Amino acid sequence: MRLNTSILKPSSKYGIEITTKIGCPVNCLKYCPQEVLLRKYGTDKRFLDLPDFYKILSKIPTYVEIVFSGFCEPFANSKCLDMINFAFKRGYTVSLFTTLYGATETDVNQLLNFRFKTFCLHLPDGKVMAVPSNPEYQSNVLAVLRNVKNVKTMSMTRQFKSNNRENVAREITVNQRKFEFCYLISNPAPVLLPNGDVYLCCNDFGLNHKVGNLLAPDCNYASVVERIKDSKGRFKLCTFCSSNTSVIDHYYHSARSMLNGLSKGSR
């Protein structure tokens, strides 16, 4: 395949989400359609191992943000901390979205030494997502909240607003509309699975739009980005997704978020 090498230029806007395991033990099933993912994925390898992770990173430029999130709690894979450490050592910008489910006290103490671009801690709400409230888990949560300066938190309480990806994956009726604009088409952040397959974005829980396999000899991050950008929103998922919006709406909400962040920072 002939690649358009101009499609990929150094930018802080590129990313890839790492799914370290298939089958998330946290089971936020109301909003997280794990049963669909498991059925569509099949019997392929369930855990991302270190040798494959190393091979995959060799195909990803260091200006691409490595995001440990994807379709599973990252620490459901016992090698997650090793992957994070390796990504930092290779010079990548790294973000982490985690419940801390499966993370040990030793893991968390090491996490505190890293400078994540984003550290989002998903806290239990006692209903949709409930993790064992044992002393080690409580201690780990407090350690992150006290020591990670840029930590962000989220919880599936009444204020939580779903983007409807669970309904789309489960083929529950949602409004379909013509594609206008999506930030994840112009600035791709595809999702990697343990078998090397790469899917369109974090909303593709139904695994409908495969855009490459980073363990295949003829595939690299540039080819994945080219497929996504060239689609111009022609993927079926894009006609159902809540991220499909107008350019004006996108930049309006982006500007509001930026101003809110500046306002909070000045207090």
N, C-alpha and C positions, 0 to 999 in steps of 0.2 A: 504494500500500500504506500502510495506517494503522499508524504506529509507536507502540509503547508507550514513551514517552519516559522513563519511570521505570526502564526496564531498564538504562540506562547512566548510572551516576553516577561522579564522579571517584574513581578507585581505582588504586593502584599494581599491582593484580593483573591488569590487562588488558594484552594484548600482540598483536603481529602479526609473523609471520616473513616476511622478504623473500627471495624466490628471485630472484636477479639474472639468472640464465641457466638455460635448459633444456639439459641435457646436461653433466653434471659431468665434467671432465677427470681428476679424481683416481682415479675408478674403484675405489672400495672395494666391488666387486661382491658379495662374499660377504654383506655386511650392507646394501648399498645397491642396491635393484633399479632401477637406471637404465634398463634395457631396457624395463621395464613402464611407467615414467614417460614415456619417449620415445614408445612406441606409443600410450598413452592420450592424450597431449597433442596429437599430430598435427603439422601443418605450420604452426601459428600462430607468431607472432613469438617468437623464441628469446631475445632480449636485452631486459631492462627498460631503456628509455631514460630520460633525465633529464626531458624534458617530461611523460611519463606518471607518473613517480615524483612530480613536483611536484603533479600533479593528484590523485594518490592520497592524498598526505599532507594535502591540503586537506580531505579527508573524514574524517580521523582526529584525534580530540582529542589535545592535547599531553600528557595524562596517560597515554596508551597507550604502552607500551614498544615501541620499534622494534628488532626483533632481526634482524640480518643473519646468516642461516643458511639455513633452508628446505631445499630439495631439491638444493642445489648449493653448491660452494665460492663464497663471495661474490666473491672477486677473479678469478674466471673472467670477470667483466664488468669491462672496463677503466674503467668509470665508477663503480665501487663506492666509491672514496674520495670522489668528488664527492657521492654520495648520503649517505654518512656525515656529511660536513661540513655538508650542507644540513640534515639531521635535527637535528644538534646546534645549529645556528644558529636553528632554529625552536623550540628549547626542549624537545625530546623527551629522554627517558631512552633511551639506546642501549646495546645489547649486541652482541657480535660473537663468532661461532663460526667459526673458520677454521683451515685448514692452512697458510695463507700461500702456497699454490700460486698463482702468477700475480702476487703482490705484489712490487713493485720495492723497492729500497732506499729510494727517495724516498717511496714509499707508507708504508713502515714507520716512517720517521723522522717523518712527519706523524701517524701513528697514535699515537705516543708522547705527543702533545700533547693527546689526547682523554681524558676521564674516563668510561670505559665502566662501566656497572653491572656487567656481566660480560664478561670477555675470556677465552674458552676457546680454547686452542691445541691443535689435534689434531696430535699428533706421529706421525711414521712408525714403523711397527712392523717394516718390512722384508719384510712378507709380504702382509697384507691391503691395507694402504695404503702405497704406496711412491712418494715424490716424488723428483725428481732431486736428488741430494745435491751440488749445485754450491756454490761458495764464497759466492755471493750469498744463496742460500737459508739456508745455515748461519749466515751473518752476521745475517740477518733474525731467525731463531729465537733466537739468542743475545741480540740487541737487545731482543726482547720479554721474554724470561725475566729479563733483568737490570734492565729499566726499568719494566715494568708491575707495580705492587705487588700488584694483586689478580688476577694471571693464574692461571688454572686450566689444567691439562693433562689430556689423555686420550689413550689409545692402544689399538688393538685387539689387545692381547696376550692371554695366557691368562686374565687377570683380567677382561677385557671381557665384559660380560653383555648379550646382545642382548635387545631387547624384542619380538622376533619380527615386527617390521613387514615384514621382507623376505619371510618365509614367507606372511604374509597377502596381501601385494601379488602374490606369485607363485602364489597359490591353492594352496599346499602345506598339507596338512591340519594344522590346529591346533585346540585345544580351544575349543569354543563354549560360552558360559555366559550366564546371565541377567545383564542389566546391573544393577549396584548403585550405584556412584559413580565419577565421574571428575573430577578437579580441572579438567581442560580443558573440561568442560561448564559447570561453575559459574563458572569464570574463563577464558573463551575466549582462545586464542592461535592463531587461524587462520593459514593459510599463503597468501601472495600469490604468484601466478605472473606472468611478464612480460606476458601479455595482459590482466591485470587480474582474472582469475578468482581467487576465494578458496575454499580448501578447508578442511575441518573442522579438521585439526590436522596436526602433523608426522608422524603415523602413517599419514596418508591418501596414501601413495605411489602407490596404484593409482588415484587421482583418482576415487573413487566417490561422494564427498559434497560437491558444490559448494554453497556457501552464499551466493554472490553474485559480483558483478563490480564492483570499485571504479572502473572506468572508465565504467560505465553510469550515465546521468543519475539513475535512480531508486534507486541503491544507495549507502549510506554505511556506516561502521563500525558504527553503532548497529543498522542493519537486519541486518547479519551476525551481531552478537552476539545479537540477538533470535531469529534462526532457530536458533542453536546452543543457547541456553538453553531455548527452547521444546521442543526435541527430547526433553529429559529422557532422553538415552541411547538413543533409538529408532533411531539410525543403525546399520546392520548391522555396520559396522566395530567399534562399541563392544562387541559380543558376542564378538569375537575378541581384542580388544586387552588387553595386559598391564596397561594403566593402569586397566582396569575392576577395581575392588577395593572393599572395604567402607570405609565412612567411618572406622571404628575403625582399620583397618590403615593408611589414608592418614595420619591424624593421628599415629599411633604412629611411623611411619617419618619423618614430617616433624619430630616432636619429637626423635627420635634424631639426625637430620641436623643440627638446630639445636644440640643439645648437643655433638655432635662438633666442629662448627665453633667453638663457644665454647671447647671444651677445647684445640683447636689454637691458637686465638688467644691463649690465656693462657700458652702455653709460651714 
